[in-house]
Amino acid sequence: MIKEIQNKPHFQMISDNQGLAQICELAQQKAVVALDTEFIRVRSYYPKLGLIQLYDGEQVSLIDPNDITDFSPFIALLSNKNVLKVLHACYEDLEVFQHYFNQLPTPLIDTQIMANFLSFPNSTGLATLMQHYFEFSLDKGASRTDWLARPLSDKQLEYAAADVWYLLPLYHKMAEQLAQTPWQSAVQFDSYLLLEKQEKVNDPDKAYLTIPNVNKLNSEELMRLKLLAKWRQQEAIKRDLALNFVVRAENLWLVAKYHPQNTSNLLDLGIHSQEVRIHGKKMLQVIEQIKRVDPIDYPAVIERFSDDPRYKKTFKALQQKLLEITPKNLACEVIASRKSLEKLMKWVWLKQKDPDKLPDLMRGWREPFGQKLCEILETP
């Protein structure tokens, strides 16, 4: 019988440099460890780290980052290529590691990605997997904890420890099952993609492209929006404030569209008085910077890709082809989401199949499927 299923998680608190160095040295001797983080993100641009959970198969360590000043042993563990790090649904955890330690856990495997290749629905939770493999109900009662608060209760600490205590045996069980499929390398590739996407830097010059209804602006209005969105992102990073807590996206759009001349005009647009009071004058200054930009350098008008007359019919044909070529016991969405089908279409139609800008559907294990889908896009 698996010890973790028989027993409640036992754990130790780590809150100083010496303790961290000791547990990381032990973990570096293991082939596989389980990792998780607890963080809060309400108003901040970056997540606020509350706790790191580490399980090396023998000992669960709950690392309290508040009084630790030397994280180099933990960073060495994250980067140790001989130790596989197991996480579950880890995209936000990766952001924590990148922001606090400038180091992602490599190599990495995500049990939620493993689940995708073992006939589970997309985004299957840890509790569902535990129930399936061990008929074990995971207590999620402390999930709404403020992880920055101190002291944390025994119940909260047990909840945090459970996430890695049960994750390791779950990984081993799923790895056995995955070994019976042709999808082991696919899981590794998709876990690698998570790391790759996390390493991409958010370019402030492209921040305007994420604003809703950007396609409804002309070239001059887009230039104003580009200046505003860049300023907002830089301000958010500087103040560690969530973007919409600087200025709401829809208000940036209104300012770009209607080119207000003074703070009264901003209020007339329906922008909240507090936003106008704090950032009104600055926004007016930012949009005046357009005077220093040659109109030839304004962004091109953004046309919605779905307005292309070929789009609707071709997209349907791609979906149909995807259904035909998807192997049994694999969901179509694992191969291609709606977004990735659109990226493939853009790659063929707009980027002339640029080999330096391969979409995900033309990389790794997906490439043979992407090639078959491309045949539809290349048919006159």
SULPENOR-V257322 format. One line per field, one symbol per residue. psi: psi as a letter, one per 40 degrees, with the letter a starting at -180 (. if undefined). burial: # if it has 9 or more other C-alpha atoms within 8 Angstrom, else .. Layout:
psi=???
burial=???
//
This chain:
psi=ihddddiihiiihheidddddddddddeeidhihiiihihgceidiihhdihhhheedhhhhhhedehehedddddddeheehhhhihgeddddddddddefhihhiihhddddddefeiiifhiddddddddefhhhhfdedfiheeiiiiiddddddddddddedddddddddddddeieedddddddddddddddehhhhdeeddeehifdeeiaddddddddddddddddddddefhideechidddddddddegididdddddeehhddddddedddddddeeeddehhddeiiihhhhdeehdeddddddddddddddehiiehiddddhidddddddddddddeffheefhidefiaeedddddddddddeh.
burial=...##...#.#..####.###.######.#.##########..#############..#######..#..#.###.####..########..######..#.#################....#.#..###.#..#.....#....##.......################.##..###...##.#######.##..#.....#####..#..#..#.###################..####..####.######...#..#.###...#...##..###.##.##.##.......#..#.........#..##.##..##...#...###.####..##########...#....##.###..##.###.##.##...
//
